[in-house]
């Protein structure tokens, strides 16, 4: 509960909070996320808002804070991770943790992934009047997302699962501007694909490379790769695919969106690594490799096994499923999503909110399974298109325009105010 007369955070102060966050080196490893959680906790205290630190290992801290009533209504949950990837081997225009600003752009590691979202959510959290809320609103900052989340969101869920269940969650992964047929869109992730990891072993007969061999492991390997690359995954006419296609229409001239059309409606294979040995002038006779099935939400381990039975039919190889993580989907037909879409038009001009499945795995997967509705939306203005975002995340000279911080903060303030003030789910 906010019990202080501290003034509302102004736009300029929001940008300064963001810059402060960038200046904290939370490169993972080692992470040192406590730098960020200590900073956030102190800022929350100055507004009379208590927070809980969940420390999973020395220096690996997560933070949870809540405003609004504890009345059992579906909570709004604002999540982001505060660790960043290394800049090792990269040459930067400005030091990665200086938060230097040039021509309206702020440079630094984490500006696009994902301290911008942390700053926007935190300032919106501070701006909202708790007395006007009819549902709880949680702010969650986590550790270790970039290295698998071992020290992060799973520890938060252990402590707070009952409070977060059925949440309406804002996460990273979308909010990027893209055009099709001259029309503007902003992406929003509404779920993540599952993953089935498979380890394959192929045996053949040893022998010199120059001598005929009827039992070549390499031939079996090539045959299997050909089956994997040509396997015809059927179209899954799921709600995300249908709404995506309805938004865009039949003519898709943007290559990224064409790829998303297939991605939203089909499972896929991903070759991860392979080892064919180091023999000299000898044909490899033992080959091991790993690949993954990327599965749409709703697909089970049994579904994966049926696909593998077809893929390995007629192939002289052995395989084993080493891990299976189901995907999750969120509604793009509820009041929350429609309010998000309406606010996109209000804050960013006439544009359509375009649902997609996330391209990778995020901390959202730990909440999606509670279950929660998880929406990846960390809005960036039209100054940086989706095409450019793909060249900035984890890359040299990562940057964001200051207007993205200002508009994103206003957007989330309005979203929390509107959805937090209604007393229905």
C-alpha positions as CSV (number, residue, x, y, z in Angstrom):
1,X,0.0,0.0,0.0
2,X,1.4,3.4,-0.9
3,X,1.6,5.5,2.2
4,X,3.8,8.4,1.2
5,X,3.2,11.8,-0.3
6,X,6.0,11.3,-2.8
7,X,5.1,13.0,-6.1
8,X,4.2,11.0,-9.2
9,X,7.2,9.9,-11.2
10,X,7.6,12.3,-14.1
11,X,8.6,11.2,-17.7
12,X,12.1,12.6,-17.3
13,X,12.6,10.8,-14.0
14,X,11.4,7.5,-15.6
15,X,14.2,7.9,-18.2
16,X,16.7,8.5,-15.4
17,X,15.6,5.4,-13.5
18,X,16.1,3.4,-16.7
19,X,19.6,4.8,-17.1
20,X,20.4,4.0,-13.5
21,X,19.4,0.4,-14.2
22,X,21.6,0.2,-17.3
23,X,24.6,1.4,-15.2
24,X,24.3,-1.6,-12.9
25,X,26.4,-4.5,-14.3
26,X,24.3,-7.6,-14.0
27,X,26.1,-9.6,-16.7
28,X,25.2,-13.3,-16.4
29,X,27.4,-15.0,-15.3
30,X,27.9,-14.0,-12.5
31,X,24.6,-12.1,-12.5
32,X,24.9,-10.1,-9.3
33,X,21.2,-9.3,-9.7
34,X,21.2,-8.1,-6.1
35,X,22.4,-4.7,-7.5
36,X,19.1,-4.3,-9.3
37,X,16.9,-5.7,-6.6
38,X,18.5,-3.5,-4.0
39,X,18.0,-0.5,-6.2
40,X,14.4,-1.3,-6.9
41,X,13.6,-2.1,-3.3
42,X,15.0,1.2,-2.2
43,X,12.9,3.1,-4.7
44,X,9.8,1.2,-3.7
45,X,10.5,2.0,0.0
46,X,10.6,5.7,-0.9
47,X,7.0,5.3,-2.1
48,X,6.0,3.3,1.0
49,X,5.7,0.0,-0.9
50,X,7.2,-3.0,0.8
51,X,8.9,-5.8,-1.2
52,X,10.2,-9.3,-0.7
53,X,13.6,-10.4,-1.8
54,X,13.9,-14.0,-2.8
55,X,17.6,-15.0,-2.8
56,X,18.3,-18.2,-4.5
57,X,22.1,-18.1,-4.1
58,X,24.6,-15.4,-2.9
59,X,24.1,-12.4,-5.1
60,X,21.3,-14.0,-7.1
61,X,18.2,-12.1,-6.0
62,X,14.6,-11.8,-7.2
63,X,12.1,-9.2,-6.0
64,X,8.3,-9.3,-5.6
65,X,6.1,-6.4,-4.6
66,X,2.3,-6.0,-4.6
67,X,-0.2,-3.2,-4.4
68,X,-4.0,-3.4,-4.4
69,X,-6.5,-5.6,-2.5
70,X,-5.9,-9.2,-1.6
71,X,-9.3,-10.2,-2.6
72,X,-8.9,-13.3,-4.8
73,X,-9.4,-11.5,-8.1
74,X,-7.2,-12.3,-11.0
75,X,-4.0,-10.4,-10.4
76,X,-2.1,-8.3,-12.9
77,X,1.5,-9.5,-12.9
78,X,4.4,-7.4,-14.3
79,X,7.5,-9.5,-14.9
80,X,10.9,-8.9,-16.3
81,X,14.4,-10.3,-15.8
82,X,17.3,-8.1,-14.7
83,X,20.3,-10.1,-15.8
84,X,22.0,-9.4,-19.2
85,X,24.2,-11.2,-21.5
86,X,27.9,-10.6,-21.9
87,X,29.4,-8.0,-24.2
88,X,32.7,-10.0,-24.5
89,X,34.2,-9.9,-28.0
90,X,32.1,-6.9,-29.0
91,X,33.4,-3.4,-29.8
92,X,30.9,-0.7,-28.6
93,X,30.5,2.9,-29.7
94,X,29.8,3.8,-26.0
95,X,30.7,1.7,-22.9
96,X,28.0,-0.9,-22.4
97,X,27.2,0.2,-18.8
98,X,27.5,4.0,-19.3
99,X,23.9,4.5,-20.4
100,X,25.2,7.2,-22.8
101,X,22.5,9.1,-24.7
102,X,23.1,10.3,-28.3
103,X,20.5,11.7,-30.7
104,X,17.6,10.5,-28.5
105,X,19.0,7.0,-28.2
106,X,20.3,5.4,-25.0
107,X,23.1,2.9,-25.5
108,X,23.8,0.0,-23.2
109,X,23.6,-3.7,-22.5
110,X,20.1,-4.5,-21.5
111,X,18.4,-1.5,-23.1
112,X,16.5,-3.9,-25.3
113,X,16.6,-7.1,-23.3
114,X,15.1,-6.4,-20.9
115,X,15.8,-3.5,-18.5
116,X,13.6,-1.2,-20.6
117,X,10.6,-3.4,-19.6
118,X,11.7,-3.4,-15.9
119,X,11.9,0.4,-15.9
120,X,8.5,0.9,-17.7
121,X,6.7,-1.6,-15.5
122,X,8.3,-0.3,-12.3
123,X,7.4,3.4,-13.0
124,X,3.9,2.4,-14.0
125,X,3.6,0.4,-10.8
126,X,4.6,3.5,-8.8
127,X,2.2,5.8,-10.7
128,X,-0.9,3.7,-10.2
129,X,-3.2,4.7,-7.3
130,X,-3.6,1.5,-5.1
131,X,-6.8,2.8,-3.6
132,X,-8.5,2.7,-7.1
133,X,-7.5,-1.0,-7.7
134,X,-10.1,-3.8,-7.5
135,X,-7.5,-6.5,-8.0
136,X,-3.9,-7.1,-6.8
137,X,-1.0,-5.9,-9.0
138,X,2.3,-7.6,-8.7
139,X,5.7,-6.4,-9.8
140,X,8.3,-9.2,-10.2
141,X,12.0,-8.8,-11.2
142,X,13.9,-12.0,-11.7
143,X,17.4,-13.3,-12.0
144,X,19.2,-15.7,-14.4
145,X,16.7,-15.7,-17.3
146,X,19.5,-15.5,-19.8
147,X,21.1,-18.7,-18.5
148,X,18.0,-20.9,-18.0
149,X,16.3,-19.2,-15.0
150,X,17.7,-21.7,-12.4
151,X,18.2,-19.0,-9.9
152,X,15.2,-16.9,-11.0
153,X,11.5,-17.4,-11.7
154,X,11.2,-21.0,-10.5
155,X,12.2,-19.8,-7.0
156,X,9.6,-17.0,-7.2
157,X,6.9,-19.5,-8.2
158,X,7.8,-21.8,-5.3
159,X,7.1,-18.9,-2.9
160,X,4.2,-17.1,-4.7
161,X,2.3,-19.6,-6.9
162,X,-1.0,-19.2,-5.0
163,X,-0.9,-15.4,-5.4
164,X,0.2,-15.5,-9.0
165,X,-2.1,-18.2,-10.3
166,X,-4.6,-17.1,-13.0
167,X,-2.6,-14.0,-13.4
168,X,-2.8,-11.6,-16.4
169,X,0.9,-11.3,-17.0
170,X,3.0,-8.8,-18.9
171,X,6.3,-10.3,-20.1
172,X,9.0,-9.7,-22.7
173,X,9.0,-11.0,-26.3
174,X,6.8,-8.6,-28.3
175,X,5.8,-5.0,-28.6
176,X,7.7,-4.4,-31.9
177,X,6.6,-2.4,-34.9
178,X,6.3,-4.1,-38.3
179,X,4.4,-3.3,-41.5
180,X,2.6,-5.5,-44.0
181,X,0.9,-4.1,-47.2
182,X,1.7,-0.7,-45.9
183,X,-0.3,-1.3,-42.7
184,X,1.2,-0.9,-39.2
185,X,1.3,-3.7,-36.6
186,X,2.8,-4.3,-33.1
187,X,3.6,-7.9,-32.2
188,X,2.4,-9.4,-28.9
189,X,3.4,-12.9,-27.9
190,X,0.5,-15.0,-26.5
191,X,2.2,-18.2,-25.6
192,X,5.3,-20.3,-26.2
193,X,6.0,-23.5,-28.0
194,X,7.0,-26.6,-26.1
195,X,10.2,-28.5,-26.7
196,X,11.2,-32.1,-26.9
197,X,14.9,-32.8,-26.9
198,X,16.2,-35.9,-28.6
199,X,19.6,-37.6,-28.5
200,X,20.4,-39.8,-31.6
201,X,23.1,-42.4,-32.0
202,X,24.1,-43.9,-35.4
203,X,26.5,-46.9,-35.7
204,X,28.2,-48.0,-38.9
205,X,31.1,-50.2,-39.9
206,X,34.7,-48.8,-39.6
207,X,37.0,-48.7,-42.7
208,X,39.1,-46.5,-44.9
209,X,37.5,-43.6,-46.5
210,X,38.6,-44.7,-50.0
211,X,37.1,-48.2,-49.7
212,X,33.5,-49.1,-50.4
213,X,31.3,-49.6,-47.3
214,X,27.7,-50.8,-47.4
215,X,27.2,-49.7,-43.8
216,X,28.3,-46.1,-43.7
217,X,27.2,-44.2,-40.6
218,X,27.5,-41.0,-42.6
219,X,25.0,-42.2,-45.2
220,X,22.5,-43.0,-42.4
221,X,23.2,-39.6,-40.9
222,X,22.5,-37.8,-44.2
223,X,19.3,-39.9,-44.8
224,X,18.0,-38.9,-41.4
225,X,18.9,-35.2,-41.8
226,X,17.0,-35.3,-45.1
227,X,13.9,-36.7,-43.4
228,X,14.1,-34.1,-40.6
229,X,14.4,-31.2,-43.1
230,X,11.6,-32.4,-45.3
231,X,9.2,-33.7,-42.7
232,X,5.8,-32.2,-43.5
233,X,4.3,-31.0,-40.2
234,X,0.6,-30.5,-40.7
235,X,-1.1,-27.1,-40.2
236,X,-2.5,-26.6,-36.7
237,X,-5.4,-24.2,-37.1
238,X,-5.1,-22.8,-33.6
239,X,-6.6,-19.5,-32.3
240,X,-3.3,-17.6,-32.5
241,X,-2.7,-18.7,-36.1
242,X,-6.3,-17.8,-37.0
243,X,-6.2,-14.3,-35.5
244,X,-2.8,-13.7,-37.0
245,X,-4.1,-14.5,-40.4
246,X,-7.3,-12.6,-40.0
247,X,-5.3,-9.5,-38.9
248,X,-3.0,-9.7,-41.9
249,X,-5.2,-11.0,-44.6
250,X,-4.1,-13.4,-47.4
251,X,-1.4,-11.2,-48.8
252,X,1.7,-11.1,-46.7
253,X,4.6,-9.2,-48.3
254,X,6.8,-9.0,-45.2
255,X,9.3,-11.9,-45.0
256,X,9.4,-11.9,-41.2
257,X,5.6,-12.1,-41.1
258,X,5.5,-14.9,-43.7
259,X,7.8,-16.9,-41.5
260,X,5.6,-16.1,-38.5
261,X,2.6,-17.4,-40.4
262,X,4.2,-20.8,-40.7
263,X,5.7,-20.6,-37.2
264,X,2.3,-20.0,-35.6
265,X,0.7,-22.9,-37.3
266,X,3.3,-25.6,-37.5
267,X,5.6,-27.7,-35.3
268,X,9.3,-27.8,-36.4
269,X,12.6,-29.6,-36.0
270,X,15.8,-27.9,-34.8
271,X,19.2,-29.4,-35.3
272,X,21.3,-28.5,-32.3
273,X,24.7,-30.2,-32.5
274,X,26.4,-33.2,-33.9
275,X,29.7,-35.2,-33.5
276,X,31.0,-37.4,-36.2
277,X,34.4,-38.0,-34.6
278,X,38.0,-37.0,-35.5
279,X,39.3,-39.9,-37.5
280,X,41.8,-39.2,-40.3
281,X,41.3,-41.0,-43.7
282,X,38.7,-43.2,-42.0
283,X,35.0,-43.0,-42.4
284,X,33.2,-42.1,-39.2
285,X,31.5,-45.1,-37.8
286,X,29.9,-43.6,-34.7
287,X,27.8,-40.5,-34.9
288,X,25.9,-38.7,-32.2
289,X,23.7,-35.7,-32.5
290,X,21.0,-33.8,-30.7
291,X,17.9,-32.2,-32.2
292,X,14.6,-30.8,-30.8
293,X,11.0,-30.9,-31.8
294,X,9.4,-27.4,-31.3
295,X,5.8,-28.2,-30.5
296,X,2.8,-25.9,-30.5
297,X,0.9,-25.5,-27.2
298,X,-1.3,-28.5,-26.4
299,X,1.1,-31.0,-27.8
300,X,2.1,-33.8,-25.4
301,X,5.0,-36.1,-25.0
302,X,2.8,-38.8,-26.6
303,X,2.3,-36.5,-29.7
304,X,6.1,-36.1,-29.8
305,X,6.6,-39.8,-29.7
306,X,4.2,-40.4,-32.6
307,X,6.2,-37.8,-34.7
308,X,9.5,-39.5,-33.8
309,X,8.1,-42.9,-34.8
310,X,7.3,-41.5,-38.3
311,X,10.6,-39.7,-38.5
312,X,12.7,-42.7,-37.7
313,X,10.7,-45.2,-39.7
314,X,13.2,-47.0,-42.0
315,X,16.2,-45.3,-40.4
316,X,18.9,-47.4,-38.8
317,X,19.5,-45.3,-35.7
318,X,18.6,-45.2,-32.0
319,X,17.1,-42.3,-30.2
320,X,16.0,-41.2,-26.7
321,X,13.9,-38.3,-25.5
322,X,16.1,-36.5,-23.0
323,X,13.7,-33.7,-22.0
324,X,10.2,-32.6,-22.6
325,X,8.7,-29.2,-21.8
326,X,5.2,-28.5,-22.9
327,X,4.2,-25.2,-24.4
328,X,1.5,-22.9,-23.2
329,X,-1.0,-20.6,-24.9
330,X,-2.8,-17.5,-23.7
331,X,-6.1,-16.0,-24.8
332,X,-6.2,-13.4,-27.4
333,X,-10.0,-13.1,-27.2
334,X,-10.4,-11.7,-23.6
335,X,-10.9,-8.2,-22.2
336,X,-7.2,-7.9,-21.2
337,X,-5.9,-8.5,-24.8
338,X,-8.6,-6.2,-26.3
339,X,-7.7,-3.5,-23.8
340,X,-4.0,-3.9,-24.8
341,X,-5.0,-3.6,-28.4
342,X,-7.1,-0.5,-27.8
343,X,-4.2,1.2,-25.8
344,X,-1.8,0.5,-28.7
345,X,-4.0,2.6,-30.9
346,X,-4.2,5.4,-28.3
347,X,-0.5,5.6,-27.5
348,X,1.2,4.5,-30.8
349,X,-1.2,5.6,-33.5
350,X,-3.5,3.5,-35.6
351,X,-1.9,0.0,-35.5
352,X,-3.1,-3.5,-34.9
353,X,-2.0,-5.7,-32.1
354,X,-0.7,-8.9,-33.8
355,X,-0.6,-12.2,-31.8
356,X,2.3,-14.5,-32.3
357,X,4.0,-17.3,-30.4
358,X,7.3,-16.4,-28.8
359,X,10.4,-17.2,-30.8
360,X,12.2,-18.6,-27.7
361,X,11.7,-19.5,-24.1
362,X,11.2,-16.8,-21.4
363,X,10.3,-16.7,-17.8
364,X,6.7,-16.6,-18.9
365,X,6.8,-20.4,-19.2
366,X,6.8,-20.8,-15.5
367,X,3.7,-18.8,-15.1
368,X,1.9,-20.1,-18.2
369,X,1.8,-23.5,-16.6
370,X,0.2,-22.3,-13.3
371,X,-1.9,-21.4,-15.3
372,X,-1.8,-17.7,-16.3
373,X,-2.4,-15.7,-19.4
374,X,1.0,-14.4,-20.4
375,X,1.5,-11.6,-22.9
376,X,4.9,-10.6,-24.3
377,X,4.7,-6.9,-24.8
378,X,7.7,-4.5,-24.1
379,X,6.7,-1.7,-26.5
380,X,9.3,0.0,-28.7
381,X,8.3,3.0,-30.8
382,X,8.4,3.1,-34.6
383,X,11.9,4.6,-34.4
384,X,13.2,1.0,-34.1
385,X,11.4,-1.5,-36.3
386,X,11.1,-5.3,-35.6
387,X,13.7,-5.9,-38.3
388,X,16.2,-3.7,-36.4
389,X,15.3,-5.1,-33.0
390,X,16.5,-8.5,-34.3
391,X,20.0,-6.9,-34.9
392,X,20.2,-5.3,-31.5
393,X,19.2,-7.9,-28.9
394,X,22.4,-9.3,-27.4
395,X,24.4,-7.5,-30.1
396,X,26.9,-4.6,-30.3
397,X,25.6,-1.1,-29.6
398,X,22.3,-2.3,-28.1
399,X,20.1,0.8,-27.7
400,X,16.6,2.1,-27.4
401,X,15.1,5.6,-28.0
402,X,14.1,7.5,-24.9
403,X,10.6,8.0,-26.2
404,X,10.1,4.2,-25.9
405,X,10.6,4.5,-22.2
406,X,8.3,7.4,-21.8
407,X,5.5,6.0,-24.0
408,X,5.8,2.5,-22.6
409,X,5.5,3.8,-19.1
410,X,2.3,5.7,-20.0
411,X,1.0,2.7,-21.8
412,X,1.4,0.3,-18.8
413,X,0.1,3.0,-16.4
414,X,-3.1,3.1,-18.4
415,X,-3.3,-0.6,-18.8
416,X,-3.0,-1.2,-15.0
417,X,-5.5,1.6,-14.3
418,X,-8.1,0.3,-16.7
419,X,-7.8,-3.4,-16.0
420,X,-7.0,-3.0,-12.3
421,X,-10.1,-0.9,-11.8
422,X,-12.6,-3.5,-13.1
423,X,-14.1,-6.0,-10.7
424,X,-14.6,-8.9,-13.2
425,X,-12.2,-11.5,-14.6
